[in-house]
Amino acid sequence: MSPLLRPFKWLLQTCWKLLNFTRLLILNVLFLLLVLVVVIALSHEEKAPPVEGALVLNLSGQLVDQLSEDEASGQLLRSWLNSDEPPQETLVNDVVRALNAARSDDRIKGVVLSLQDLQPSNLGKLVRIADALDRFRQSGKPVVATGSYFQQHQYLLAAHADRILLDPAGAVLLQGFGLYNLYYKSALDKFNITPHVFRVGTYKSFVEPFTRDDMSPEAREANGRWLDQMWHYYVSDVAKARHLAADVVSPDKDQLLSRLGAANGNAAQYAAEQKLVDHLAVRDARLADIVKFAGASDNEPGFRHVLLADYVNQLPDPYATHGHPQIAWIVASGTIQNGKQPAGSIGGDTLSDLLRQVAKDDQIKALVLRIDSPGGSAFAAEQIRTELDAIKAKGKPVVVTMGSLAASGGYWMATAADRIFAEPTTLTGSIGVFGLFASVEKALAYVGIHSDGIATTDFAGIDPSRPLPEHVQRVIQMNIDNTYQRFISLVAASRKMSVAAVDKVAQGRVWTGSDAKALGLVDELGGVDEAIAAAARLAKLDTYDLVNVEPELPPAQKLLRQFMQRSALLFGTQSERWLAQWLDAGRPIIKQVESLDDPQGQYLLAPISAP
């Protein structure tokens, strides 16, 4: 090497050693910080947050039976990032557990309903929480609903409070239920798009927006029935809870105009005069009302309280085992899809894997499956139903409890159950099948594009750019017909009905839980508790443990989630900023750890990343 280059070489080597030392130092510091924080979180006694005072049900987002994967991680991250952004989903089971526990918790002096961030949610989920509020009130502790306004879904919960406090500039907004769709037939015609619809079922209206410009008379009649039933349930529930006449909750237009006019158009005054709310009060006055039973806050203006998330975090694990025979609990929530799917969707392979675990586990004596799904893939639904049959073949009873929606593919899965429970407001049925294929050959021809070629058979070259051959359409329709016949045959065998009788109530029509019970499509009206009790009776169990069966997280992700949950207890849900900063710094390392999933623990990794 030239002497002139030796100093340059020495400089490069020195710089490299310095950079390498710095890199190793930073990595070691990050590692030590990780160890330190984990040790602190795991070694310290879990400190329950102060709960003396009111339990604040600060419900936000949509009410769900199962958190989506993104939301489950998001809630943990928001606690770390000290974010005030409300959750996008609230787990109904958490709310019910909190209310049930608070009934006998001497530290909880009452409940405050804070509902401003609660988005429109299914009626069945609202009713579950409303029932839990009624049980809580039986303890003699007050429930107060307070807000600047109450939308229809929020008011259903507020109606079950002892007192409703409304801002003088607020309102109670009760409009009723409606179902409106956009219809695309004329637009498709204008753009020369040809929809090919295949269906069985007079009421399988999912495809109507592509074939009509308005709702068909059959769909209007069917939708009108269940909408009227749901609204009647809402009105009756609110009227009973508030001791009001039905026409106060749901006035006709003349009654509303007359009564609102008497209140000089003041919506808040109207709500007070009609006894929809108890008092009109500004924020400070509402807080003062709550302070009377909750006590004044020690550190800031307001009342002593604990938020829902903090209270749930310090409750005992509802799925803790004590060596008793077990009843498995599985939630199937979302659209049914093929393959592996994250939480919030039902994956055919994902749910089948869980069901096989139940079948193989000798400690599990029965299964309760919670279905909250509009349906989806027929293949995946059948895949899941087959696994449920396999559990029954092991002598383990299967009980299905339907959430707000268990229709079409959701009902297909339910046909395997020994007993089916639905809530009165559950929407189920929709026993029908459809297929949709759109071709754009006319649109392409309009701009001068044409498709041509040659194939070896009459079934090759099927493509949206070409007309759908009539013989292919017949094949698709025959498959749709076959699937429908399988569907109604499964229902007939499960419900001990004739195929003709099932066909009469099927046809793709949606039914409420009450109608489904009368028609024989479900066994009983009831919720989660009733379904679990039925599973215990069928399995002849006097004592049992309820175990939650859910997909196993990757080890690194599981460790991270457990750590964050425990540290949330230790530091509070509003964690310190330095912890958030630490998490941001360590996120690349976490991602790398999560990628280490070789079953034999053998890896070939390059210490570089692609540009």
N, C-alpha and C positions, 0 to 999 in steps of 0.2 A: 504494500500500500504506500502511496506517495506520502512523504512527510507532511506535505501541505494539507493532506486530508485527515491526518491523525488528530489534530485538535478538534476538527469538526466531528470526527467519530466519537471522541471523548465527550464532547458537548451533548451529542445525541444520546449516548449511553447514560450520561448523568441525568439528562432530562427525563429519559424513559424510566430510570430507576426512581426518580422523584415522583413522576406521575403514577407509577405502579405502587409506590409506597402510599401515596395519597389515596389511590383507589382502594387499596386494602384497608387503610385506616377508616375511610368512610363506611365501607361495608361492615367492618368490625363494630363500629359505633352503632350503626343501624341494628346489627344483630344484638348487641348488648342492650339497646333500648327496647327491642322486642322482648328479650328475656326479662328485663326489668319490669316492664308493664304487665306481661303475662303473670309473673310472680306476684306482683301487687294485686292483680285482679283475682288470682286463684287462691292466694294465701290469706288475704284479709277476709274476715267474716263479712258475709253479705249484709249490708246495712239497708234495711227497708226504708224507703223514703217516708217522711212524716205523713201520716194519714189522718191525724186528728182533725175533724171538721167535716166538710161536705165532699162527697164524691162527685166530681164534675164529669159528666158524660159529654165530652167535647167531640162528638161524632163528626166525621168529615169524609169526603169522597163518597164512594158507593158502598153499600152494605153487601158483603160477600160471605159465602160459606168457606172459601179457600182463597188466601192471598195469592195473587199471581207471583211468579218468581221475581220479576222486576220490582214489584211493590214490597215483597218481603225483604229484599236487599235494600231497597230505598228507605224503608222505615229505619233500619239500623244505621244507614249512612247519615240520614237526617239528624239522628240523635247525636252522632259524632261531630257533625259539621255545625252544630248549634243553630240549625236552620229552623225558622218559624213557619216554613211551608207546611201546610196541613197534609196528612196522608191522603193518597188517592183512593184508598180502600180501607174499610173498617171491618174486622172479623166479627160476625154476629155472635159466634160462640164466646168471644172475649167479653162482649157487653153482657151477655146472659150470665156468664160465670161471675163477673164482677158484681152484678146486682144480687145474685143468689148468695154470694159470700158476704156482701155488705149488710144483708138482712140481720145477721147475727153478730156483726162486728160492732162492738161498743164504741170504737173509735170513729165510726161513720155516723154522723148526726143527721144526715139527709142526702138527697141527690139533687143536683142542679143540672138541668138539661140545657146544653149549649149547642144549638143545632144549625147555626148560620152557615156552616161549611158542609153540611150534609147534602149531597147531591140526590136527585131522584133515584129511588131504589124500589125494588119489587115489593109489592104489598105483603107477600108472605113473610119476608124478612122483617119488615116493620112490625107486623103482628107478633112475631116471636119476641121482639124487644118490648112491645107494649104489654104482653102477658107477663114478662119478667118484671116490668114496672109495677103492675098490679100486685104481684106477689110481694115485692119490696114494700109497698104501701101497707100491706097487712101487718107489718112489723110495728106500725105506728109512727114511723119516721116520715118526715115530709118529703115530697117531690115538688120542685119548683122549676117551671120552664120559663126562661127569660130570653128576650130577643128583640131586635129592631123590627122584625117582620117574621112571618111564618108562611112558608110555601106549603102546598097541599101535603106533600110527603112528610114534611117536618111537623105539621100540625097534628097528624095522626098520633105521633108520640107525645106531643105537648098536651093533647087532650087527656092523656092518662096521668097528668100531674095533678097535685092538689091545688096548685095555683099557677096561673099563666100571667106573666107580667110582660106587657107590650109597651114599646116606646110610643109616646103620643103622636109621633110622625109616622108610625108604622102601619101595618095592615096584615090581615089574614087572607091569603089568596087561595080560594077554593073554586076550582074550575070544572071538576069532573074529569072523566077519562075519555080519551079519544084515540083513534088509530087512523093515521093518514100516511099514505105512501106516494111516492113519485112514480108516474107511469110513463114508459118510454116508447110505446109502439110507434107513435107518429114520428118521433125523433129517429128511431131505427129505420123507419121507412124513408125518411128524408135523407139519411146517410147511406141508404141501400145496404143495410145490414139485415141479414135474414136469421132470425132466431128459430131454432128447431127445438121444440119443447116435447118432452116425453113424460107422461105422468099417468098415475092411477089414483083416483080419488077426486070426487066432485069438488071437495073443499081444499085441495092442495093449492092454495092461493099464492105460494111463494113465487111461482113463475108468472103470475098475472101481470106484474109491471112490464114484462117483456112482450106480452101478447095483447094487452088492452090499454086503453087510455083512461079507464075508470075501474072501480071495484065492481066485480060481478055481483048479481043479486044473491047468488049462493054464499059468496064470501061475506057480503053485507049482513045477511041473516045470521050466519054462524058467528061472526065477530061481534055483532050487536048483542047476541045472547050472553057471551062471556063478559063483555064489557059492562053490560047492565048488572050482571051478577056481582062483579067485582065492585062496582060503584055502590050497589045496594049494601054490600058488606061494609064498605068504608063508612057510608052514612050511618048505618045502624051502630057500628062500633063507636063512632064519635058521639052520636046522639046519646047512647047509653052511658058513655064515660062522663059526658058533660051534663047529663040530665036535661037534654034539649029535645025539642020536636024535630022530626026529620026535615021539615021545610025550613027550619032555621039553618041547618047544615047545608042543605041543597035547595035553595029557593028557586022558583022559576024567575024568568026575566022581569015580570011585572012586580013580583014581590021584592026582588032585589032593588029595582029602581025606586020603588016606593019607600022602602026602609032606608036606603042610602040617602034619598032625598030628605027624609026626616032628620038625618044626621048632618044635613048641609053638605053632603058629599065627602065628609071626613071619614076615611076608611077606618081609622083607629077608633073613632067614636062609635061608628057603626058596629065594629066588633065588640066593643064594651057593652053597648045597648042590647045587642043580641045574645049576650052572655057567652060569646065565643072565647073571651078572655076575662080575667077577673079584675085586673087593675091596669090603668095606664100610668106609666112612671118612667121618668128619665133614668139614665144609667145609674147615677149616684143613688137615687131612691130605690132602684132595683137591688143594688148591692147592699144597701142598708137593710132591706127586707130579708136578704139571705143571711146577713150577719147575725140576725136575731137567733137563729138556730145553729149556725155553723161557727160563730165566734169571729172576732176581728183578727185579721192577720197580724202577726207580730212584726213583720219586716216591711210591709208595704200596704198602702191603702187597699181595702178589699176584705175578703173573708178567708178563713182558714179552709184549705181544700187540698185534695189530691186529684191529679188527673187520671183518666182511665188507664193510659198506658203504664203509668207508675204503679197503680194499684194492681193491675193484672200481673205485672212482673214479679210482685212479691207474694202472689197466691201460690199455693201448693200445685205441683204438677198434676193435672187431672188424669194423666195416663200413667201414673206411678203404679208399679206392680208390687204385690205382697205375697206372691207364691200361690195365688188362687188360680183356678181355671180362667181362661181369658176369652173375652169377646172382642173380635177385631173391629175397628172402626176405620172406614176408608171413605174419603170424600172424592167424588167424581164430579168436577165442576168445569164448565166451559164447553166449547165445541168439540165434538168427537173427530179426531184426526188419526191418520195412520202413523205407525212408527213411534219413536220416542218424542215426547212433548213435555215442555216445562209445566210447572204448577200454574193453574189457571186455564189449562187446556186438558182435554182427555186424550192421551195417546194410547192407541191400541196396544202397542208393545209395552208401554210404561205401566198401564193399569193391569195388563195381563201378568206382568212380572210380579206385581204386588199380590194378585190373586193366587198365583202359584205359591208364594210364600205362605199365605194363609192355609192353603190346602196341605202343605208339607209340615206345618208346625203342629205337633201333637198337643201342645199346650193350648192352642186356640180351638175352642169348641163351637163357635158360631161367628157369623159375619153380619155386620150392619153396614150397608152401602148407602151413602148419602148421594143422591143424584140431583144435580142442578145443571141441566143441559138442554139446549134446544135441539140436539141431535147433531148429525153430520154424516160422516162416512158410514155407509152400510156395512162395508167389509170390516171396519174396526169395531163397530157395534156387535157384529156377529162373533168376532174374535173374543171380545170381552164376555159375551153371553155364554160362549162355550166354556170359558174358564170358570164362570159361576156354576155351571152344571157340574164341572169336575169337583168343586168344593162340596156340592150337595151329595155327589157320589161317595165322598169320604164320610158321609153321615153328619156333616156340619150344616145346620140350618142357615139359610140366607134370608135376611130381611132387608127390604129396600125402604128407605124413607125419602120421599120426594120433597125437594125444596120448592122454590118459586116456579120452576119450570123443569119438567121432565117429559118432553114431547118427542115424537118421532123416534130417532135413534136412541134418545134417552129412555123412551118407553120400551123399545126393543130390548135393551139391556135388562130392564126391570122384569121382563117376562120370565126370567130364570128364577125369580125369588119365590120362597115359600109363602111369604106375606109381603104385601105392598101397603105402605102407609102414605097417605097424601094429606096435605092440609087443605082446608076448604077453599083457599085462594090459589092453590097450585094450578098451573095450566099444564095439562097433560093430554095424552091421546095423540092427535095428528098422525094417525096410522095410515100412512100413504107414502108413495115413492115418486120421485121425479128425476128427470135428467134434462140438461140444457146444453145445447151445442149451437154456437153462432158461426155463420159463414159470411164472408165479406166479398164474395166473387162479384157481386153487382157493383159494390163500391169501387173495386179495383178496375172493373171494366169501364166505369164512368170516367176514370182518369187515364184510360188507355192501357191498363195493365191486364194481361191475360195469363192464365196458367195452362200448360199443356205438357204432355209426356206420354209415357207408356208404362204399363205394369203387367206383372205376370198373373195376377188374379183380379177378381172383381172387387176385392176388399183392400187392395193396396192403394197407396196414394191418397188416403183420406186426410184432408187438410182444410183449414179454414178458408184458404184462398180458392177452393173449388166447391162447387155445389155438392151437397150431401146426397149421395145416391139414394133412391127410393128403397132399394133392397137393404142398404145399411140402416136406414131409418126403421125398417121393419125388424131388423135384428135387435136394435137398441130397444125398441118398444117391447119386443118379446122378453128381453131380459128384465125390463122394468116390470112387466106383468108377472114374471116368475118371482121376482123379489117381493112384490106385493102379496102374492099368494103364500109365499113362505112366511111373510110377516103376519098375516091374519091367521095362518095355521098355527104359528107359535103362540099367538094370543089365545086362540081357541083352546089349545092344549093346556096352556098355563091357567086360564081362567075357567076351564071346564064349561065352555060354551061351544055352540055349533059354529062352523065356519061362516054360515049364512048370517047368524046373529052378530058375529064380529064384524062382518062386511057391512052390515047395516049401520053400525055405530062408528065405523072406521072412516073410509073415504077421505082421509086426510083432515078430518074435522078436529078442532081443538075443543077440549072440555075443561071446565073447572073441576077441582077435586071433588066438590059436592056432587056434580053431575056424574063424574067418573065412578064414584061410590054407588050411586043409584043404578048405573048401567053395568056394574060388575067388573069394571076395569081396574079397580083397586079394592082392597079388602076392608080397610078401616080409615077413618079420618083421625089424624093424630100427628104429632110431631116427633122430634128426635127421642125424647124420653120414652114415649110410648113404644117406639120401634125397638129401642134397646131392651125394654122390659119384655117385649114379645120374643126377642131373640133368646133371652135368658129362659123364658118358659119353654120354648121349643127345644132348647138344649138341656132342659131340666137342671138348671143351675140356680141354687139359692144364694151363693156367694161367688163373685167373679171380679176380675180386673178388666177394665176397659183399656185396650191398647190401641194407639194410633199407628196405623201402618201407612208409611209414606215412602217415596223414593229416597234412597240413601244418597246423601250429598258426597261429592268427592272429599277425601280426607282433609285436604288443605282448606277447602271452603267450609267444611263442617267445623274445623278447629277455629277458623276465623269468626264464624257466626257465634259459636259458643263463647268465645272470648269477648266479642262485642256485646253480647247479651249480659254477660256477667259484669263487665265494666260499666255497662249502663246502670246496673243496680248499684255499683260501688260509687260512681261519680254522679249519678242522676241522669235523666234523659237528656238534659242540656249539658253536654260534656264541655270540657275546657277546650279553648282554641288550640292549645299546644298539642293536644291529642289529635285534633283534626289535621294539623300540619304534619304530625308524625305519620298519620295514615296516608296522606298524599305522598310523602317522601318514600314510603315503603310499598306503594301500590305496584310498581314494576316488579319488585321482588315477589310480592304475593301472586301476581299473574304467572311468574315463572314457576313458583311452587305448585300452583294449580295445574300446570302442564305436565308435571311429573306423575304420570299415572300408569307407567309400565307395570304389568302384573308381576314381573320377575324383578322389578327394581333395577333394570339395566338400561343405561342411557348413553347415547352418543350425541353430545351437544357441543356446538361451536360457540365460543365466547364472542360472537358478533351477531349483528342483526342486519337484515337486508335494508338498503336505503329506501 
